[in-house]
Amino acid sequence: MKTDSLFYRLFQIRPQLLFELLSDSPQPASSYQFTSVEVKQLAFRLDGLFLPQNGDRNAPFYVVEVQFQPDEELYYRVFA
């Protein structure tokens, strides 16, 4: 999907955008590395993943999934 690459570039260029969208301080973005991964189970791909860079196992990680069309089963598939 073309929007996936658009948002991937946006988060690569401006990772603090995720925290701004969450109505949080953009400051934590400097502690995270943004990447995109594919989970090897039926080719399940994540649009993006923010992983803590400092190795802090208590820090949350953030999964980014961009959806531009109605999908009643989106949350089921994301959390399944």
N, C-alpha and C positions, 0 to 999 in steps of 0.2 A: 504494500500500500504506500502511495506517495507521501501521505501525511506522516507515516512513521519516520521516514528519512528527514522530513522537515523538523519534527520535534527532536529527533536525535541530534541534529545540528544545533538546534536552539539550546538544548541542555548541555551540549559540549562547549558551546561558546559562552553560555551564561548559566552555570549550574545553580546559582542562587535563585533562579526563576522558580524552581520547585518549592523552595521554602517561602518565597513571596506568595505563590499560589495557595500555600497552606496557611496563609496569614501568620507566618512566623517571621522571625528575624532572618535575613539572608546570611548572617554571619556563619552559621554552621556549614554552609556550602564549602568553605575552605577545608573542612575536615573530611570531605567525601570525594570519592572518585566516581565519576559517572561512566557507565559502560552499558553494553547491550549483550545479553547472553542467550543461548539456545539450550533449553533443557532437553536432554536426549530421550524423550519419551513422546513418541508421535510428533516429533518436530515442534514442540511447544516453544515459541519464542517470546521473550519479554521485550517490550519496546525500550525499556531502559531500567537500569538498576543503579541506585546510589549506595555505594558501600563505604563504610568508615575506613579511612586511610590509616588511622593511628593504631589499629589492632585492638581497639576497645571492644570486647565481646558484649558489653552491656549497652553499647550505642545502637540505636535502631538502624535498620537498613530500609530503604524505600524502593518499592517496585512501581515503575511508571507504566501505565497502560493507557494509550490514547484511543478514544472511541468517538467517531463522528457520526454514527448512525444509531438509531434505536436498536437495542439488543436486550431482550428480556432475560437472557441466560448469561449475560456478561459476568456478573458477580459469582455465579455458580462456577463458571469455567475458570475464572481467575483464582478462586480459593480452593478449587478441587484438587 
